[in-house]
Amino acid sequence: MKKDILLGIMMLGTTPLLAQQKLTPEKLWQLGRVSGDLINKNNGDVIYSVNKINIEENKGNKNTFALSLKTGISIQINTDNESIEIIGINQNRIIYLKKDQLWACNTDYTDHKQLTDIEGGIENPKISPDGKSILFTKETLVIKTETKDIYEDLPKSTAYVFNDLNYRHWDTWEEGKFSHIYTADFRDGKLENIKDIMENEPYDSPQKPFGGAEDVIWSPDSKSILYVCKKKFGKAYATSTNTDIYEYNIASKKTVNLTEGMNGYDTHPSFNKSGSLLAWTSMSEDGYESDKNDIYVLDIKTNKKYNLTKEWDETVSGFIWAEDGNTIFFNAYNKGTQQVYALSLLKNLDKNSTKNIRQLTSGKWDINALLGQIDNSLIVSRTDMNHSAELFTLDIKTGRLNQLTHVNDDEYQNIAKSKVEERWIKTTDGKDMLTWVIYPPDFDPSKKYPALLYCQGGPQSAVSQFYSVRWNFQLMAANGYIVVAPNRRGLPGFGVEWNRQISGDWGGQAMKDYLSAIDNLSNESYVDKNRLGCVGASYGGYSVYLLAGIHQNRFKTFIAHNGLFDLKSWYGTTEELFFANKDVGGSYWQENAPKAYKEFSPSEYIKNWNTPILIFQGGKDYRVPIEQGLQAYQAAQLKGIKSRLVYFPDENHWVLKAQNGIAWQREFFKWLQETL
């Protein structure tokens, strides 16, 4: 649930010195956020976008550029500064979305023309490879849920009527509308014979809340549409992760499930260049959202499926096809980083094994997106704990990375960097645990520093070389804190078994791993043992609440964001119940109720709370609903513990608005100054 920086140059006397200054929340939010969009195969240009946040206006402004690999010069495509979303290239025209309508320009970025004028706009449009048809998605009313729809004579009624789950999801109440796929004939920018291929179905494609255009694609011959969908409703939807990949035949109007019998998440369908193979990512266990993610291929000719990474002891993040149509490039977590791999397909697909997987990169970074291939290079996005995302070329043969975009270089020249140390720590059960330690930029080992234990969310999200706009380790270190970020039990990149060990054991070994990490670092002479803090969000917030009851006076302060405080009330109000059923073990009223409700619920340890705590809570967080933060705050207040509640009524599980984000960080560091 799944990144950004700053300052100036000073002159002393006659000698110019680079006066590197420390990162601030304001500068962090003002950094350009770089994302790759498309490779223009007509001329080899890399098309990318830069989103810059205007703090005063409390919104972002995204501009899109084309970078020539020959000249190194970027030109702006959206010359009117209106945000656009690149869709693809069709018949030598670049197709993009602007103000929810379809536009096109030449591949030299001239002759911009609006193609559609559809009432209400469209989403995720894609023109068929033959240029004759178009698909797009729209919210479509299927079930009357709002009383103003049920009773047409009550247009001002604001009530909802529910008869089943899911009545809300992520940050939105269910209004009876579902994202449906539409097709139409496409002639001279006009749409004819518009058809809803999911008519009357109470299902979404793309999948909510995080699915996008990658969920819906054309077949190479333009004869069918492939889409990702979880065709379940109500309680079955809330308790299952079983998405499938469906193929809708344009001529016959029939739909076939291509992944029938595959019970977990099936996502990201993608054809190779010749159209002979269809690849996708797949998890095997229904209800386990963090199961091992494998790459499957379907041989179109034989209709046989093959798991290409079955024997590989890690989980795949994302992939793209190589230009040769016989190699797949993918990225995956590896020991606290994210790296790129090449998977060469054998002619006998059934014989593929880990021997065919080659690691292309190795370094202290995250390669978090693969854009595409140009000649012998990949275009990728890279971050580390001192730098937000920029685009790089990756030499496929040598693994060498070369920076392409330099959006934030000027800012970073003036920002003091933090030393990031890879530290291996023995856990209580004798395992080796990687812990990232991030030091203040002016770190002096002869001095003593306060330290923050960072607790990761997920609970299966990686502690890698990510660069977050909110949980930013560089910013924490810039404020004088040593950050201790352990890859405790449950995180990917250390084998499938390490990843699985968190499920059903939220308050067990993972808590011991946290304490092992902070105890280990506390032995260093430069750490002030009397000034230790503990911070985290989501499962990390849960960890903060639980550690507050079992830390035995290690910590002087706590900060929790949208954490789970009482597992019973959380089970009764969260929406994706498959997650609770897998990770907690099921309902609290079932026979042989899971031990988690008694042993691992932070509310059971409130009697031991004795340490100041700051609590952040979003009002539109339906994954970890508002009562969790309110219960924790009220308990702390009634126990007479110094505590503070910072409530964001219009934020969900995250903090997305610029001024709210800066307010969050100001409260975060103000609390640490008061209590640590």
Wavefront OBJ file of the C-alpha trace (Angstrom):
o trace
v 0.000 0.000 0.000
v 2.776 1.342 -1.566
v 8.690 9.012 -2.209
v 10.856 12.547 -2.310
v 14.015 16.477 -1.022
v 16.524 20.195 -1.010
v 18.581 23.564 -0.163
v 21.489 26.025 -0.962
v 25.086 27.243 -1.518
v 26.840 29.695 0.773
v 30.031 31.649 0.424
v 32.573 32.059 3.211
v 35.280 34.647 2.574
v 36.644 34.282 -0.921
v 36.474 30.477 -1.013
v 33.236 28.962 -2.374
v 32.045 26.110 -0.203
v 29.046 23.871 -0.713
v 27.026 24.487 2.444
v 24.958 21.349 2.506
v 21.827 21.926 4.528
v 19.512 19.472 6.193
v 16.303 18.210 4.665
v 13.077 19.897 5.769
v 9.446 18.769 5.345
v 8.788 21.689 3.001
v 11.699 20.831 0.733
v 10.761 17.169 0.792
v 7.283 17.959 -0.514
v 8.650 20.331 -3.168
v 10.886 17.719 -4.827
v 9.891 16.667 -8.328
v 8.247 13.244 -8.374
v 9.530 11.428 -11.449
v 7.696 8.561 -13.134
v 8.311 6.790 -16.438
v 5.429 6.709 -18.922
v 6.442 5.222 -22.255
v 9.258 4.535 -24.693
v 8.637 6.132 -28.083
v 9.804 3.306 -30.329
v 9.656 5.591 -33.387
v 12.656 7.626 -32.239
v 13.845 5.996 -28.985
v 12.728 8.887 -26.782
v 11.848 8.195 -23.153
v 8.578 9.860 -22.142
v 8.322 10.665 -18.452
v 6.336 12.858 -16.075
v 7.317 15.147 -13.213
v 4.762 15.999 -10.568
v 5.635 19.054 -8.490
v 3.602 19.964 -5.437
v 2.473 23.534 -4.902
v 2.186 23.716 -1.120
v 0.244 26.982 -1.102
v -2.356 25.644 -3.528
v -2.265 22.233 -1.823
v -2.114 20.332 -5.112
v 0.300 18.955 -7.642
v 1.074 20.008 -11.203
v 2.218 17.221 -13.516
v 4.144 17.961 -16.700
v 5.195 15.376 -19.280
v 8.481 15.370 -21.185
v 10.228 13.483 -23.979
v 13.928 12.814 -23.365
v 16.079 12.133 -26.422
v 18.683 9.465 -25.699
v 20.703 10.800 -28.634
v 20.963 14.430 -27.525
v 20.095 14.216 -23.829
v 17.607 17.056 -24.325
v 14.096 16.979 -22.868
v 11.146 18.770 -24.435
v 7.792 19.324 -22.771
v 4.880 17.556 -24.477
v 1.975 19.203 -22.632
v 2.906 22.736 -23.632
v -0.339 24.120 -22.159
v 0.702 22.737 -18.708
v -2.510 20.711 -18.487
v -1.788 17.313 -16.933
v -1.914 14.415 -19.362
v -1.763 10.650 -18.985
v 0.099 8.809 -21.733
v -1.870 5.804 -22.974
v 0.293 4.392 -25.748
v 1.320 4.675 -29.393
v -1.127 3.655 -32.090
v -0.502 3.941 -35.829
v 2.292 6.475 -35.337
v 0.219 8.655 -33.040
v 0.819 9.099 -29.314
v -2.466 8.628 -27.498
v -3.058 10.373 -24.199
v -5.809 11.338 -21.804
v -6.475 14.971 -20.909
v -9.425 16.187 -18.854
v -10.899 12.677 -19.109
v -11.003 12.782 -22.919
v -8.815 11.086 -25.508
v -6.230 13.139 -27.394
v -3.460 12.330 -29.863
v -0.309 13.903 -31.271
v 2.359 12.888 -33.752
v 5.336 10.921 -32.508
v 7.376 14.125 -32.871
v 4.920 15.679 -30.349
v 3.223 18.015 -32.829
v -0.371 18.325 -34.067
v -2.303 17.777 -30.836
v -5.964 16.935 -31.456
v -8.870 15.973 -29.240
v -10.368 12.647 -30.320
v -13.368 12.153 -28.049
v -16.029 14.258 -26.359
v -17.847 11.760 -24.159
v -20.220 12.980 -21.471
v -18.764 12.328 -18.042
v -15.353 11.460 -19.519
v -13.615 8.097 -19.723
v -10.879 6.204 -17.902
v -8.140 3.790 -18.998
v -8.746 4.131 -22.757
v -6.841 1.861 -25.135
v -7.104 1.807 -28.910
v -6.959 -1.646 -30.482
v -3.757 -2.604 -32.343
v -5.586 -2.390 -35.682
v -6.831 1.108 -34.795
v -10.481 0.275 -35.468
v -11.818 -0.081 -31.911
v -11.381 1.377 -28.479
v -11.911 0.167 -24.946
v -12.355 2.339 -21.882
v -13.752 2.038 -18.380
v -16.506 3.962 -16.618
v -18.245 3.840 -13.253
v -21.610 2.205 -13.892
v -24.623 2.020 -11.575
v -25.555 -1.642 -11.110
v -27.152 -1.847 -7.649
v -29.286 0.869 -6.105
v -27.701 1.476 -2.717
v -28.361 5.148 -2.055
v -31.903 5.985 -1.007
v -32.027 8.865 -3.499
v -31.746 6.163 -6.221
v -34.110 3.744 -4.505
v -36.786 6.395 -3.920
v -36.776 8.819 -6.807
v -39.132 11.179 -4.945
v -36.451 11.653 -2.250
v -33.589 13.231 -4.245
v -32.132 14.913 -1.148
v -32.009 11.742 0.943
v -28.437 10.845 1.963
v -28.883 7.342 3.417
v -27.390 4.063 2.230
v -29.087 0.657 2.375
v -26.901 -2.450 2.552
v -27.854 -6.102 2.522
v -24.407 -7.652 2.228
v -20.682 -6.926 2.416
v -18.595 -5.094 1.071
v -20.337 -1.899 2.175
v -17.165 0.211 2.039
v -13.640 -0.223 0.701
v -10.338 1.550 1.452
v -11.706 5.121 1.678
v -15.040 4.948 -0.174
v -18.562 3.861 0.748
v -20.192 1.486 -1.730
v -22.622 3.475 -3.870
v -23.681 0.573 -6.089
v -21.393 1.664 -8.921
v -18.808 -0.623 -10.475
v -15.975 0.025 -12.905
v -17.033 -1.589 -16.195
v -15.240 -2.069 -19.495
v -16.785 -0.567 -22.622
v -15.913 -1.165 -26.254
v -16.751 0.950 -29.280
v -15.968 1.300 -32.955
v -13.493 4.150 -33.383
v -13.771 6.287 -36.517
v -12.388 9.791 -36.958
v -12.372 10.354 -33.218
v -16.001 9.328 -32.880
v -17.247 6.339 -30.928
v -20.025 4.188 -32.347
v -21.745 1.018 -31.131
v -20.673 1.541 -27.514
v -21.139 -1.635 -25.484
v -20.687 -2.515 -21.819
v -19.013 -5.941 -21.942
v -19.755 -6.469 -18.223
v -23.390 -5.420 -18.400
v -25.257 -5.745 -15.071
v -22.321 -7.492 -13.396
v -21.591 -6.276 -9.829
v -17.828 -6.537 -10.394
v -14.970 -4.129 -11.016
v -12.279 -3.989 -13.650
v -9.790 -2.484 -13.006
v -9.761 -3.914 -9.522
v -10.397 -1.497 -6.673
v -8.764 0.230 -4.961
v -5.362 0.002 -6.665
v -5.903 -1.557 -10.093
v -5.198 0.541 -13.183
v -4.829 0.404 -16.938
v -2.601 -2.671 -16.627
v -5.720 -4.662 -15.672
v -7.289 -4.306 -19.153
v -5.493 -5.034 -22.456
v -6.200 -5.842 -26.107
v -5.077 -9.086 -27.673
v -2.429 -8.514 -30.393
v -4.941 -9.408 -33.135
v -7.551 -6.930 -31.805
v -10.117 -9.725 -31.620
v -10.463 -9.918 -27.851
v -10.012 -8.042 -24.588
v -8.267 -9.495 -21.545
v -9.108 -8.126 -18.144
v -8.481 -8.763 -14.441
v -11.552 -9.179 -12.257
v -12.645 -10.712 -8.964
v -16.059 -12.040 -9.939
v -17.339 -12.406 -6.428
v -19.892 -10.354 -4.557
v -20.747 -9.553 -0.953
v -19.152 -11.683 1.756
v -17.420 -13.828 -0.883
v -15.739 -10.685 -2.237
v -14.640 -9.495 1.202
v -13.093 -12.837 2.135
v -11.332 -13.754 -1.127
v -8.301 -12.636 -3.149
v -9.224 -14.793 -6.132
v -8.928 -12.502 -9.122
v -8.854 -14.109 -12.548
v -7.901 -13.090 -16.070
v -10.869 -13.156 -18.436
v -10.912 -13.041 -22.221
v -13.874 -11.384 -23.948
v -14.250 -12.237 -27.637
v -15.452 -9.220 -29.620
v -17.184 -11.256 -32.362
v -18.889 -13.930 -30.255
v -19.423 -11.654 -27.204
v -18.449 -14.617 -25.016
v -16.169 -14.459 -21.979
v -13.749 -17.218 -20.943
v -11.838 -17.496 -17.664
v -8.201 -18.100 -18.647
v -7.070 -18.799 -15.066
v -9.881 -21.053 -13.920
v -8.740 -23.081 -10.892
v -5.962 -20.652 -9.952
v -7.164 -19.418 -6.582
v -5.105 -16.368 -5.608
v -4.354 -13.028 -7.206
v -3.883 -13.264 -10.984
v -2.815 -9.870 -12.333
v -0.895 -7.903 -14.999
v -1.594 -9.884 -18.193
v 0.928 -9.117 -20.940
v 1.615 -10.650 -24.376
v 5.089 -11.102 -25.832
v 5.926 -9.311 -29.067
v 4.709 -12.093 -31.351
v 1.564 -12.742 -29.336
v 2.494 -16.411 -28.931
v 2.793 -16.235 -25.129
v 0.692 -14.544 -22.468
v 2.415 -13.847 -19.133
v 0.953 -12.717 -15.820
v 1.742 -12.758 -12.101
v -0.066 -15.197 -9.847
v -0.415 -16.147 -6.190
v -1.633 -19.621 -5.303
v -3.467 -19.240 -1.981
v -6.912 -17.670 -1.851
v -7.130 -15.134 0.969
v -3.369 -14.545 1.289
v -2.616 -11.125 -0.193
v 1.146 -11.437 0.408
v 1.618 -14.947 -0.939
v 4.604 -15.731 -3.165
v 4.049 -13.978 -6.492
v 5.072 -16.135 -9.462
v 5.304 -15.501 -13.200
v 3.093 -17.743 -15.309
v 2.911 -18.020 -19.080
v 0.186 -19.437 -21.284
v 1.264 -20.961 -24.592
v -1.447 -19.649 -26.918
v -0.940 -22.479 -29.415
v -1.156 -25.371 -26.949
v -3.260 -23.628 -24.270
v -0.885 -24.949 -21.578
v 0.167 -22.921 -18.515
v 3.624 -22.900 -16.948
v 4.907 -21.508 -13.636
v 8.300 -20.074 -14.541
v 9.413 -19.131 -11.005
v 7.992 -22.028 -9.025
v 11.401 -23.127 -7.721
v 12.659 -19.593 -7.031
v 12.682 -18.788 -3.303
v 11.523 -15.174 -3.610
v 8.488 -13.225 -4.759
v 8.175 -11.211 -7.988
v 7.244 -7.524 -7.873
v 6.628 -6.748 -11.556
v 7.802 -7.736 -15.036
v 8.054 -6.751 -18.696
v 8.735 -8.724 -21.861
v 12.040 -8.333 -23.681
v 12.011 -7.316 -27.325
v 13.099 -10.845 -28.299
v 9.790 -12.190 -26.966
v 11.639 -15.002 -25.233
v 13.015 -13.244 -22.140
v 11.200 -11.717 -19.194
v 12.736 -8.980 -17.074
v 11.384 -8.675 -13.554
v 12.190 -6.911 -10.296
v 12.068 -8.404 -6.824
v 13.181 -7.699 -3.272
v 16.554 -9.054 -2.247
v 17.990 -8.490 1.234
v 16.547 -5.056 1.862
v 16.883 -3.835 -1.724
v 14.967 -4.253 -4.979
v 16.876 -5.655 -7.948
v 16.341 -6.615 -11.597
v 16.477 -10.159 -12.975
v 16.321 -11.750 -16.420
v 14.406 -14.964 -17.005
v 15.292 -16.720 -20.279
v 12.581 -19.072 -21.499
v 13.535 -22.514 -22.717
v 11.820 -23.958 -25.787
v 10.439 -26.649 -23.514
v 8.659 -24.333 -21.083
v 8.095 -27.186 -18.659
v 11.870 -27.413 -18.058
v 12.340 -23.833 -16.815
v 14.074 -23.558 -13.442
v 16.020 -21.148 -11.263
v 19.038 -21.841 -13.494
v 17.380 -19.675 -16.138
v 17.157 -16.663 -13.793
v 20.047 -14.203 -13.887
v 20.386 -11.258 -11.481
v 21.250 -8.136 -13.477
v 21.784 -5.566 -10.738
v 23.304 -5.489 -7.287
v 23.555 -2.392 -5.144
v 22.165 -0.389 -2.253
v 19.046 0.822 -4.076
v 15.518 -0.034 -5.122
v 14.761 -0.469 -8.809
v 11.044 -0.081 -8.402
v 9.749 0.180 -11.966
v 10.664 -1.283 -15.359
v 9.566 0.944 -18.242
v 10.775 -0.973 -21.286
v 13.704 -1.959 -23.502
v 15.731 0.122 -25.981
v 18.357 -1.882 -27.852
v 20.531 -3.509 -25.150
v 19.253 -1.381 -22.271
v 16.258 -1.246 -19.991
v 14.732 2.011 -18.788
v 14.142 1.746 -15.041
v 13.250 3.899 -12.042
v 15.609 3.915 -9.048
v 15.549 5.235 -5.485
v 17.683 4.978 -2.377
v 17.318 6.330 1.159
v 19.032 9.594 0.150
v 17.405 10.132 -3.262
v 13.903 10.175 -4.683
v 13.073 8.427 -7.960
v 14.931 9.201 -11.181
v 15.085 7.252 -14.441
v 18.170 5.243 -15.421
v 19.343 3.082 -18.295
v 20.352 -0.433 -17.308
v 22.805 -2.256 -19.555
v 21.382 -5.759 -19.894
v 24.790 -7.394 -20.358
v 26.860 -5.608 -17.715
v 24.224 -4.451 -15.214
v 25.656 -0.928 -15.376
v 23.226 1.865 -14.474
v 23.405 5.321 -16.030
v 21.221 8.174 -14.777
v 18.877 9.594 -17.429
v 16.757 12.212 -15.672
v 18.209 14.794 -13.332
v 15.061 16.467 -12.048
v 16.290 16.859 -8.468
v 20.066 16.991 -8.940
v 20.347 20.705 -8.157
v 18.396 20.227 -4.947
v 20.471 17.251 -3.835
v 23.777 19.024 -4.391
v 22.849 21.241 -1.461
v 21.378 18.602 0.832
v 23.458 16.777 3.381
v 23.270 13.018 2.910
v 22.895 10.376 5.583
v 25.177 7.398 5.988
v 23.125 4.220 5.479
v 24.609 1.158 7.159
v 23.735 -2.483 6.516
v 23.831 -4.218 9.898
v 23.195 -7.933 10.505
v 21.781 -8.769 13.925
v 21.172 -12.113 15.646
v 17.535 -12.689 16.583
v 16.322 -14.517 19.671
v 15.868 -17.701 17.621
v 19.381 -17.522 16.182
v 18.588 -16.108 12.748
v 20.473 -13.296 10.996
v 18.328 -10.183 10.463
v 19.271 -7.299 8.188
v 18.715 -3.934 9.846
v 19.209 -0.618 8.099
v 20.772 2.046 10.313
v 20.529 5.628 9.063
v 22.759 8.220 10.724
v 22.414 12.019 10.966
v 24.337 13.742 8.157
v 26.739 15.359 10.648
v 27.147 12.165 12.680
v 30.012 12.212 15.187
v 30.633 8.844 16.926
v 32.116 10.637 19.933
v 28.691 12.139 20.706
v 25.453 10.536 21.924
v 22.288 10.532 19.799
v 18.641 9.622 20.348
v 17.470 6.667 18.249
v 14.138 5.766 16.641
v 13.031 2.187 16.091
v 11.037 2.169 12.845
v 8.272 -0.458 12.657
v 7.212 -1.359 9.114
v 3.603 -1.821 8.013
v 2.097 -4.382 5.699
v 2.835 -6.472 7.702
v 4.645 -7.901 4.665
v 5.907 -4.655 3.088
v 9.665 -4.500 2.537
v 12.072 -2.288 4.457
v 14.157 -1.597 1.386
v 15.854 1.418 -0.168
v 12.540 3.219 -0.656
v 12.171 6.999 -0.487
v 8.904 7.982 1.143
v 7.439 11.452 1.277
v 6.160 10.778 4.812
v 8.200 8.004 6.467
v 11.393 9.525 5.189
v 14.506 8.249 6.937
v 16.689 11.024 5.514
v 14.375 13.612 7.077
v 14.355 11.831 10.443
v 18.145 11.621 10.433
v 18.390 15.286 9.400
v 16.559 16.135 12.615
v 19.294 14.479 14.676
v 17.950 10.949 15.147
v 19.594 7.631 14.362
v 16.977 5.484 12.607
v 16.908 1.726 13.218
v 14.859 -0.078 10.542
v 14.888 -3.876 10.919
v 13.746 -6.347 8.272
v 11.926 -8.320 10.946
v 9.991 -11.536 10.429
v 7.419 -11.263 7.666
v 9.271 -9.085 5.161
v 10.069 -10.151 1.564
v 13.569 -10.543 0.186
v 14.831 -13.172 2.618
v 13.091 -16.273 1.301
v 9.465 -17.365 1.249
v 9.544 -18.902 4.731
v 10.824 -15.708 6.414
v 8.036 -13.836 4.613
v 5.331 -16.252 5.773
v 6.295 -16.356 9.441
v 4.342 -13.209 10.367
v 0.908 -14.670 9.532
v -0.821 -15.836 12.702
v 2.091 -14.597 14.835
v 1.726 -10.818 14.784
v 2.748 -10.327 18.389
v 5.308 -13.113 18.613
v 8.694 -13.370 16.932
v 8.300 -10.085 15.066
v 8.158 -8.178 18.370
v 11.256 -10.028 19.563
v 12.979 -9.076 16.313
v 12.185 -5.403 16.916
v 13.589 -5.520 20.429
v 16.690 -7.393 19.240
v 17.364 -4.597 16.747
v 17.039 -1.692 19.181
v 18.916 -3.556 21.933
v 21.782 -4.279 19.560
v 22.194 -0.681 18.497
v 21.766 0.576 22.062
v 25.040 -1.129 22.924
v 26.890 1.415 20.787
v 28.575 4.209 22.732
v 27.034 6.871 20.481
v 23.424 5.851 21.284
v 21.715 7.469 24.261
v 19.860 4.563 25.887
v 17.694 7.024 27.778
v 16.411 8.600 24.560
v 14.883 5.794 22.503
v 11.660 6.227 20.525
v 9.442 3.834 18.594
v 7.424 4.861 15.505
v 5.311 3.173 12.826
v 2.124 3.040 10.741
v -0.538 0.411 9.990
v 0.930 -2.884 11.227
v 3.809 -0.662 12.313
v 1.287 1.367 14.326
v -0.024 -1.889 15.769
v 3.568 -2.747 16.680
v 3.922 0.594 18.468
v 0.736 -0.035 20.479
v 1.819 -3.566 21.410
v 5.394 -2.605 22.261
v 4.009 0.159 24.492
v 2.660 -2.634 26.680
v 5.657 -4.986 26.637
v 8.793 -2.842 26.115
v 9.846 -2.941 29.802
v 10.762 0.760 29.854
v 13.144 0.654 26.887
v 11.422 3.532 25.113
v 10.846 7.084 26.207
v 8.212 7.911 23.565
v 5.918 6.312 20.950
v 4.299 7.502 17.704
v 1.585 5.429 15.986
v -0.156 6.223 12.698
v -3.391 4.404 11.793
v -2.428 1.417 13.902
v -4.558 -1.529 15.028
v -5.282 -1.210 18.764
v -8.090 -3.660 19.482
v -8.262 -6.707 17.223
v -11.875 -7.568 18.031
v -13.298 -4.185 17.084
v -10.934 -4.026 14.113
v -12.221 -7.369 12.783
v -15.754 -6.019 13.128
v -15.128 -2.867 11.094
v -12.352 -3.500 8.548
v -13.338 -4.299 4.950
v -10.925 -6.792 3.334
v -11.680 -9.672 5.679
v -9.453 -12.092 3.770
v -6.524 -10.221 5.302
v -7.797 -10.584 8.869
v -8.753 -14.217 8.309
v -5.278 -15.098 7.074
v -3.063 -12.956 9.299
v -5.052 -13.054 12.552
v -6.641 -16.453 12.024
v -10.342 -15.720 11.589
v -13.194 -14.323 13.646
v -13.119 -13.907 17.421
v -16.428 -15.754 17.860
v -15.539 -18.908 15.977
v -14.921 -22.167 17.823
v -11.278 -22.313 18.916
v -10.921 -18.579 18.349
v -7.404 -17.495 17.339
v -5.010 -16.749 20.170
v -4.260 -13.369 18.599
v -7.361 -11.762 20.117
v -6.078 -12.407 23.606
v -2.310 -12.681 23.285
v -1.577 -10.234 20.467
v -4.186 -7.473 20.809
v -2.532 -4.270 22.105
v -5.702 -3.399 24.058
v -5.004 -6.402 26.292
v -1.780 -4.749 27.488
v -3.079 -1.253 28.172
v -2.577 -1.813 31.908
v 1.180 -1.690 31.243
v 1.159 1.578 29.293
v 3.255 4.235 31.035
v 5.000 6.101 28.198
v 4.030 9.254 26.227
v 2.338 8.454 22.915
v 1.344 10.478 19.838
v -1.490 9.034 17.749
v -2.271 9.938 14.123
v -5.594 8.805 12.654
v -7.252 9.291 9.260
v -11.017 9.707 9.189
v -11.443 7.987 5.810
v -9.308 4.968 6.635
v -11.643 1.991 6.339
v -8.794 -0.541 6.373
v -7.877 0.501 9.932
v -10.980 2.472 10.911
v -11.145 5.487 13.170
v -12.160 3.679 16.357
v -8.685 2.133 16.557
v -6.899 5.446 17.040
v -9.670 6.879 19.215
v -9.645 3.886 21.569
v -5.871 4.090 21.983
v -5.956 7.833 22.643
v -8.840 7.600 25.089
v -7.138 4.794 27.012
v -3.901 6.789 27.265
v -5.780 9.878 28.403
v -7.752 8.011 31.058
v -4.535 6.476 32.366
v -3.066 9.959 32.728
v -0.317 9.344 30.157
v 0.968 12.311 28.164
v -0.712 11.758 24.828
v -1.838 13.623 21.738
v -4.308 12.831 18.945
v -3.786 14.324 15.491
v -6.897 13.598 13.438
v -7.104 14.046 9.646
v -10.825 13.850 8.730
v -10.211 13.873 4.958
v -7.252 11.464 4.769
v -7.338 7.688 4.346
v -4.684 5.139 5.393
v -2.088 7.585 4.079
v -1.652 11.365 4.169
v -1.890 12.564 0.568
v -2.543 16.313 0.703
v 0.553 18.515 0.840
v -0.412 20.794 3.720
v -1.707 17.836 5.731
v 1.574 16.054 5.054
v 3.642 18.963 6.285
v 1.380 19.351 9.331
v 1.926 15.624 9.999
v 5.696 16.044 9.932
v 5.669 19.167 12.071
v 3.599 17.370 14.714
v 5.851 14.318 14.425
v 9.066 16.228 15.139
v 7.459 18.571 17.674
v 6.386 15.526 19.682
v 9.883 14.067 19.560
v 11.352 17.362 20.746
v 8.894 17.410 23.653
v 9.335 13.810 24.739
v 12.754 12.636 23.573
l 1 2
l 3 4
l 5 6 7 8 9 10 11 12 13 14 15 16 17 18 19 20 21 22 23 24 25 26 27 28 29 30 31 32 33 34 35 36 37 38 39 40 41 42 43 44 45 46 47 48 49 50 51 52 53 54 55 56 57 58 59 60 61 62 63 64 65 66 67 68 69 70 71 72 73 74 75 76 77 78 79 80 81 82 83 84 85 86 87 88 89 90 91 92 93 94 95 96 97 98 99 100 101 102 103 104 105 106 107 108 109 110 111 112 113 114 115 116 117 118 119 120 121 122 123 124 125 126 127 128 129 130 131 132 133 134 135 136 137 138 139 140 141 142 143 144 145 146 147 148 149 150 151 152 153 154 155 156 157 158 159 160 161 162 163 164 165 166 167 168 169 170 171 172 173 174 175 176 177 178 179 180 181 182 183 184 185 186 187 188 189 190 191 192 193 194 195 196 197 198 199 200 201 202 203 204 205 206 207 208 209 210 211 212 213 214 215 216 217 218 219 220 221 222 223 224 225 226 227 228 229 230 231 232 233 234 235 236 237 238 239 240 241 242 243 244 245 246 247 248 249 250 251 252 253 254 255 256 257 258 259 260 261 262 263 264 265 266 267 268 269 270 271 272 273 274 275 276 277 278 279 280 281 282 283 284 285 286 287 288 289 290 291 292 293 294 295 296 297 298 299 300 301 302 303 304 305 306 307 308 309 310 311 312 313 314 315 316 317 318 319 320 321 322 323 324 325 326 327 328 329 330 331 332 333 334 335 336 337 338 339 340 341 342 343 344 345 346 347 348 349 350 351 352 353 354 355 356 357 358 359 360 361 362 363 364 365 366 367 368 369 370 371 372 373 374 375 376 377 378 379 380 381 382 383 384 385 386 387 388 389 390 391 392 393 394 395 396 397 398 399 400 401 402 403 404 405 406 407 408 409 410 411 412 413 414 415 416 417 418 419 420 421 422 423 424 425 426 427 428 429 430 431 432 433 434 435 436 437 438 439 440 441 442 443 444 445 446 447 448 449 450 451 452 453 454 455 456 457 458 459 460 461 462 463 464 465 466 467 468 469 470 471 472 473 474 475 476 477 478 479 480 481 482 483 484 485 486 487 488 489 490 491 492 493 494 495 496 497 498 499 500 501 502 503 504 505 506 507 508 509 510 511 512 513 514 515 516 517 518 519 520 521 522 523 524 525 526 527 528 529 530 531 532 533 534 535 536 537 538 539 540 541 542 543 544 545 546 547 548 549 550 551 552 553 554 555 556 557 558 559 560 561 562 563 564 565 566 567 568 569 570 571 572 573 574 575 576 577 578 579 580 581 582 583 584 585 586 587 588 589 590 591 592 593 594 595 596 597 598 599 600 601 602 603 604 605 606 607 608 609 610 611 612 613 614 615 616 617 618 619 620 621 622 623 624 625 626 627 628 629 630 631 632 633 634 635 636 637 638 639 640 641 642 643 644 645 646 647 648 649 650 651 652 653 654 655 656 657 658 659 660 661 662 663 664 665 666 667 668 669 670 671 672 673 674 675 676
